[in-house]
Amino acid sequence: MSDNEKQRGTALRRREILAAARKLFSRQGYEKTTMQQVVKEAGTSIGNCYFYFSNKGNLLQALVEDITLEIKEEAEAAVAQVPNDAVTRLSVSVYILIAKILENSEISRIILLGLGQPALRESTFNYYTAALKRFLEEHPNLLGDRHDLAGIDTELMIETWMGGCAAALEAAVTGEVQRDAHQICRFLIAWNLRAAGVTDDEISIGLAELEKFAKRRDTATAG
C-alpha cells in the first residue's frame, strides 16, 4: 500500500468516526453517548478510535471544528451566488451560520451552554467574532457612509451583535422559542443593522435577496 493510500485510509476512518459521533450526539445527546457506542456505530475498534481522539471531549472539539469549516465553506460559496453588496452578503453569511447551528442543534446546545466544555464555547465565539470583524473591515462603507466612525465603539458593537446572536440561538436550540433559521436570521439582520444606522431600504433589499437564496437552498436540500 502506498503512502497516499494509507493517508486516504486514515482520513476516511477519521471521517467515519466523526460521522458516527455526529449521528449519535444528535440522536441521543452528548452526555448519554459513550465512546463504545461511537466505535460500534463507526464499525471500528476502541483502540483505533482512541488513536484519533483521546477522549469524548476531544472528539466533540474535532466535530465542532468540522462543522465550523462546513459553515465557512458554505458561506463562501453562498456569497458568490448573490449580488455583491454588503447587506446581502452579510445576510446570507449569517443565514448559513444560523441554519447550520440549528441543523446540528444538539451539538450547538453543548457549545452555547458550555456544558462541560467552557473553553470550546469561548474558542467558537472568538472565531465568529473575528469573522464579523473581518467582514466589517472588508466592507467599510456598510457603516462609513452613515456614521462618524470615530464616535462609534465598533468593538462594543461587534460584542453586542454576537451576544444577541448567542442569546437568540441558545433560546432556539433549547426550545425556549420556536423559530426557524429564516425567522431568526431576518430578525437579527434587521435589528442589528438598524442599530448600526443602515437604512430600512438597504436592509429590505438585502433581505429580499436572502429570501431568494433561502428558497434555492431549501430546494437543493430537499432534493
C-alpha positions as CSV (number, residue, x, y, z in Angstrom):
1,M,0.0,0.0,0.0
2,S,1.4,3.4,-1.0
3,D,1.8,6.3,1.4
4,N,-1.0,8.2,-0.4
5,E,-3.4,5.2,0.0
6,K,-2.5,5.0,3.7
7,Q,-3.2,8.7,4.1
8,R,-6.6,8.3,2.4
9,G,-7.5,5.4,4.5
10,T,-6.5,7.3,7.7
11,A,-8.6,10.3,6.7
12,L,-11.6,8.0,5.8
13,R,-11.5,6.2,9.2
14,R,-11.4,9.6,11.0
15,R,-14.3,10.9,9.0
16,E,-16.3,7.7,9.7
17,I,-15.7,8.1,13.5
18,L,-16.8,11.8,13.3
19,A,-19.9,10.9,11.3
20,A,-20.8,8.3,13.8
21,A,-20.3,10.8,16.7
22,R,-22.4,13.4,15.0
23,K,-25.2,11.0,14.4
24,L,-25.2,9.7,18.0
25,F,-24.7,13.1,19.6
26,S,-27.7,14.5,17.6
27,R,-29.9,11.5,18.2
28,Q,-29.4,10.7,21.9
29,G,-27.3,13.6,23.2
30,Y,-23.7,14.2,24.0
31,E,-23.9,13.3,27.7
32,K,-25.6,9.9,27.0
33,T,-23.3,8.9,24.2
34,T,-20.3,6.7,25.1
35,M,-17.1,6.2,23.2
36,Q,-18.0,2.5,22.9
37,Q,-21.3,3.4,21.1
38,V,-19.4,5.7,18.7
39,V,-17.0,2.8,18.0
40,K,-19.8,0.4,17.3
41,E,-21.6,2.9,15.0
42,A,-18.4,3.6,13.1
43,G,-17.6,-0.1,12.7
44,T,-14.2,0.2,14.2
45,S,-12.2,-0.7,17.3
46,I,-11.9,1.2,20.5
47,G,-8.1,1.3,20.0
48,N,-8.5,2.8,16.6
49,C,-10.9,5.4,17.9
50,Y,-8.5,6.5,20.6
51,F,-5.7,6.7,18.1
52,Y,-7.6,9.6,16.5
53,F,-9.4,11.0,19.6
54,S,-8.0,10.8,23.1
55,N,-11.5,11.2,24.8
56,K,-15.1,12.2,24.1
57,G,-14.3,15.9,24.7
58,N,-11.5,15.8,22.0
59,L,-14.0,14.1,19.7
60,L,-16.5,16.9,20.3
61,Q,-13.9,19.5,19.6
62,A,-12.9,17.9,16.3
63,L,-16.6,17.7,15.3
64,V,-17.2,21.4,16.1
65,E,-14.1,22.2,14.0
66,D,-15.6,20.2,11.1
67,I,-18.9,22.0,11.4
68,T,-17.2,25.4,11.6
69,L,-15.3,24.5,8.4
70,E,-18.6,23.4,6.7
71,I,-20.1,26.8,7.7
72,K,-17.1,28.7,6.3
73,E,-17.1,26.8,3.0
74,E,-20.8,27.0,2.5
75,A,-20.9,30.7,3.4
76,E,-18.1,31.5,0.9
77,A,-19.9,29.6,-1.8
78,A,-23.2,31.3,-1.0
79,V,-21.9,34.9,-1.2
80,A,-20.5,34.1,-4.6
81,Q,-24.1,33.4,-5.8
82,V,-25.7,36.7,-4.6
83,P,-25.3,40.4,-5.5
84,N,-22.1,41.9,-4.3
85,D,-23.4,44.3,-1.8
86,A,-22.5,44.3,1.9
87,V,-26.0,43.8,3.4
88,T,-26.9,40.9,1.1
89,R,-23.5,39.2,1.7
90,L,-23.8,39.7,5.5
91,S,-27.5,38.4,5.5
92,V,-26.6,35.3,3.6
93,S,-23.5,34.6,5.7
94,V,-25.5,35.0,8.9
95,Y,-28.2,32.7,7.5
96,I,-25.8,30.0,6.8
97,L,-24.4,30.2,10.3
98,I,-27.8,30.0,11.9
99,A,-29.1,27.3,9.6
100,K,-26.1,25.1,10.3
101,I,-26.3,25.7,14.0
102,L,-30.0,24.6,14.1
103,E,-29.3,21.7,11.8
104,N,-26.8,20.5,14.4
105,S,-28.9,21.6,17.4
106,E,-27.7,19.1,20.0
107,I,-24.0,19.9,19.3
108,S,-24.8,23.6,19.2
109,R,-26.6,23.3,22.6
110,I,-23.5,21.9,24.2
111,I,-21.4,24.8,22.8
112,L,-23.8,27.6,23.6
113,L,-24.5,26.4,27.1
114,G,-20.9,25.5,27.7
115,L,-21.8,22.0,29.1
116,G,-18.5,20.7,30.4
117,Q,-16.7,22.5,27.6
118,P,-16.4,26.2,28.5
119,A,-13.1,26.6,26.5
120,L,-14.8,25.2,23.4
121,R,-17.6,27.8,23.8
122,E,-15.1,30.6,24.1
123,S,-12.9,29.5,21.2
124,T,-16.0,29.0,18.9
125,F,-17.3,32.5,19.7
126,N,-13.8,34.0,19.3
127,Y,-13.8,32.5,15.8
128,Y,-17.1,34.1,14.8
129,T,-16.3,37.4,16.5
130,A,-13.1,37.6,14.4
131,A,-15.1,36.7,11.2
132,L,-17.6,39.5,11.8
133,K,-14.8,42.0,12.5
134,R,-13.1,41.0,9.2
135,F,-16.3,41.4,7.3
136,L,-16.8,44.9,8.7
137,E,-13.2,45.8,7.8
138,E,-13.7,44.5,4.3
139,H,-16.9,46.5,3.8
140,P,-16.2,49.9,5.5
141,N,-19.0,51.6,3.5
142,L,-21.6,49.5,5.3
143,L,-21.2,51.9,8.2
144,G,-18.9,54.5,7.0
145,D,-21.4,56.5,4.9
146,R,-23.8,56.8,7.9
147,H,-21.6,57.4,10.9
148,D,-18.6,59.2,12.1
149,L,-16.7,56.1,13.0
150,A,-14.5,57.9,15.5
151,G,-17.6,58.3,17.6
152,I,-18.6,54.6,17.5
153,D,-17.1,51.8,19.5
154,T,-17.0,49.1,16.9
155,E,-15.6,46.6,19.3
156,L,-18.6,47.0,21.5
157,M,-20.9,46.9,18.5
158,I,-19.4,43.5,17.5
159,E,-19.7,42.1,21.0
160,T,-23.3,43.3,21.2
161,W,-24.1,41.7,17.8
162,M,-22.5,38.4,18.9
163,G,-24.2,38.5,22.3
164,G,-27.6,38.9,20.7
165,C,-27.0,36.1,18.2
166,A,-25.9,33.8,21.0
167,A,-28.9,34.6,23.1
168,A,-31.3,34.0,20.2
169,L,-29.7,30.8,19.1
170,E,-29.5,29.5,22.7
171,A,-33.2,30.1,23.1
172,A,-33.8,28.3,19.8
173,V,-31.7,25.2,20.4
174,T,-33.1,24.8,24.0
175,G,-36.7,25.1,22.8
176,E,-37.5,28.3,24.6
177,V,-38.5,29.9,21.4
178,Q,-39.9,28.2,18.3
179,R,-38.4,29.9,15.3
180,D,-36.7,28.6,12.2
181,A,-33.4,29.7,10.8
182,H,-35.1,32.1,8.4
183,Q,-37.1,33.9,11.1
184,I,-34.1,34.2,13.4
185,C,-31.8,35.5,10.6
186,R,-34.3,38.1,9.4
187,F,-34.8,39.4,12.9
188,L,-31.1,39.6,13.8
189,I,-30.1,41.2,10.5
190,A,-32.8,43.9,10.7
191,W,-32.3,44.6,14.4
192,N,-28.5,44.9,14.3
193,L,-28.2,46.8,11.1
194,R,-30.9,49.3,12.1
195,A,-29.0,49.8,15.3
196,A,-25.8,50.4,13.3
197,G,-27.6,53.1,11.2
198,V,-28.2,51.1,7.9
199,T,-31.3,52.4,6.2
200,D,-34.5,50.4,6.0
201,D,-34.4,50.4,2.2
202,E,-30.9,48.8,2.2
203,I,-32.0,46.3,4.7
204,S,-35.1,45.4,2.7
205,I,-33.0,44.9,-0.4
206,G,-30.7,42.6,1.4
207,L,-33.5,40.6,3.0
208,A,-35.2,40.2,-0.4
209,E,-32.1,38.7,-1.8
210,L,-31.9,36.5,1.3
211,E,-35.4,35.2,0.6
212,K,-34.3,34.1,-2.9
213,F,-31.2,32.4,-1.6
214,A,-33.0,30.6,1.2
215,K,-35.6,29.2,-1.2
216,R,-32.8,27.9,-3.5
217,R,-31.0,26.3,-0.5
218,D,-34.2,24.7,0.7
219,T,-34.9,23.3,-2.7
220,A,-31.4,21.9,-3.0
221,T,-31.5,20.4,0.5
222,A,-34.9,18.8,-0.1
223,G,-33.7,17.4,-3.4
